[in-house]
Amino acid sequence: MITDKLPDLVDYIEGSITGAGRYDPDSRTLRWSIATVWAGQSSSVGYQARIAKGSTGQIISNDARITGDNTLPKVSNTVFTTIGQPKV
């Protein structure tokens, strides 16, 4: 299972999730159930989001968590992004 709780300044774009995922708007969390991934294999997931208006200069951070039957829980690297001015 992969989970990603969206930061406060980020809004999920409905229908954009890829892979076997779902979005829970109450908890603002994306969840993917991934089949077994063997050594040397890979899998990918994704989604699109919108940054809230009026958030220029704010810093958002995000990470994801992976849990499974045959692996220890892992947390991804945390990514920090400073929101810039929109291009006109």
C-alpha positions in Angstrom: 0.0 0.0 0.0 1.2 3.5 -0.9 -0.3 6.5 0.9 0.2 10.2 0.3 -1.6 12.8 2.4 -1.9 16.0 0.5 -0.5 19.2 2.1 -2.9 21.9 3.1 -2.1 24.2 0.1 -2.6 21.4 -2.5 -5.9 20.3 -4.0 -6.3 17.0 -5.8 -7.6 17.2 -9.3 -10.5 14.8 -9.5 -10.0 11.8 -11.8 -6.2 12.3 -12.2 -5.0 9.4 -10.1 -3.1 6.7 -12.1 -2.7 3.1 -11.1 -5.0 1.2 -8.8 -5.6 4.2 -6.6 -8.3 6.1 -4.9 -8.6 9.5 -3.2 -10.3 10.0 0.2 -11.4 13.7 0.3 -12.2 13.5 4.0 -8.6 12.6 5.0 -7.1 14.3 1.9 -5.2 11.0 1.3 -4.4 9.1 -1.9 -4.0 5.3 -1.6 -2.8 2.8 -4.0 -2.9 -1.0 -3.6 0.0 -2.5 -5.5 0.4 -6.1 -6.5 3.6 -7.9 -5.6 6.7 -6.2 -7.0 9.6 -8.6 -7.3 13.3 -7.7 -7.1 14.3 -5.9 -10.3 10.7 -4.9 -11.1 9.2 -1.5 -10.7 5.7 0.1 -10.5 4.6 3.7 -10.7 1.7 5.7 -9.5 0.7 9.4 -10.0 -1.8 12.1 -9.6 -2.3 15.8 -10.5 -2.9 18.6 -8.0 -3.5 22.3 -8.0 -1.8 24.8 -5.7 -4.2 27.1 -3.8 -4.6 30.7 -4.9 -2.8 33.2 -2.8 -0.1 30.8 -1.7 2.9 32.6 -3.5 6.0 32.4 -1.3 4.6 29.6 0.9 6.7 26.4 1.3 4.9 23.1 1.0 6.3 19.7 1.9 5.2 16.2 0.8 6.2 12.6 1.3 4.6 9.2 0.7 4.6 6.0 2.8 4.9 2.4 1.7 3.7 -0.6 3.7 3.4 -4.2 2.7 3.3 -7.8 3.9 7.0 -8.6 3.1 8.6 -5.2 3.7 9.3 -2.8 6.6 7.3 0.4 6.4 9.2 3.1 4.4 8.7 6.9 4.1 9.9 8.6 1.0 12.2 11.6 1.0 10.3 14.7 1.9 10.2 17.2 -0.9 10.0 20.9 -0.1 8.7 23.3 -2.8 8.5 27.1 -2.6 5.4 28.4 -4.5 6.4 30.9 -7.1 4.5 33.6 -9.0 2.2 32.2 -11.7 3.2 32.9 -15.2 0.8 35.2 -17.1 
